[in-house]
Amino acid sequence: MLMATTRGILYLTLITILLLSSGSMHSADLPTAFNGHDFTGWKLPENNTWWTAKGGILSLKSGPNKKGSNIWTEKEYSDFIMDFDFKMGHGTVDTGVFVRNGNEQIQIGISGSLKRDMTGSPYIAGKGYPVEGKGVKELLKSSDWNHMTIVAIGKNYTVYLNGQHVMSYDSESAIERGPIGIQLHGNRDMSAAYKNIKVAALN
C-alpha cells in the first residue's frame, strides 16, 4: 500500500511539474492513442454512423434516432495518463471519458440529470456526481479547443483542464484494470470533437 501511494505521489508530482513548465501536457512524450485518420487501436460499434476520423480529428455526432454510442480502446489499462484536446459542437453536448469501464466517467459537457455543464467532474454509476470540478466555468472555452489531462492511479482520478487542476476524487468502486472509452450520450442532438489523444500506461 505504501509503495502504491508513493508511486502515485511521484506520478502526480511529475505531471504537476510538466503542467507548470509547459502550460499543458503537449510537450510530454506520451504515446499516441489516435492516429488521426482511422480507428486503429479502437473498438467501434456495429453499423457505425456516429464516429469519423479525418484530418487528425475524431468527430462524434448523434444519429437520426439519437442513439447513444461509445468507442473503446483495444488495450486495457490500470494506472494511466490520458491527454487530449476536445471541442464542443452543436446542441446539448454530453460526452466524456470512461475510466476502465462504463460505470465511471469524467464528464465533458451537459449533465442529463443536473441540466448543467459538469465538465471535469466524475460521474459514478449509482452515485451521480460525488464532487464537482472547480473553476471550470472560467476555464472552459465553449467555442474553441480545450485541453484535458486525466490521471487514473488506483482509485484516484485527477483532472486538469487547460493547464489547471480542477478535480481529484477517490472512487471506492474503481476497478483495477480495463479499457478507456469515449462516450456519445443517447437522446441528445449534439456533436463534439477530440484530437491529439495520447495515453500512457503508468505500470
C-alpha angles and dihedrals in degrees: 000000000000092000092051092049092048091048091051092051091050092051093048091047091052091049092049091052091050092048094049094047098045107020089236142026093259092104093054116101097239123159115259113246097183120044094201100238108057142007100262107156094022134096113227126200118255116271090015114206098147107062131059133174118204139139094003094306130112107209128192126192132172116249128231092273093046092232119169121246136185135191124206137199114250088222122074123222138200109183112008149155117227117192125183150135123245136185130198116236131190129317128011101340112211114165138119148149123289113218110220094318144021095265100067123052144165104228125229115187134352121001111228092212099043097034093221139089113284099170112164095019124117119245111204119188110246093016104055112205107348092181135014128226113255124234093001095133091061095042102043119095109209097196103029140056118290128197123225134181120192120193118192115186114167107306094343122100119190125183132196120192119196091341097313129106108242107162146017122177137169110217115205090198097050113131123223101238141007146117127295117243138195117212137216104189119225125241092036133114099216151119135203139167139219131194142166090036111182130173129186125188111225098202 
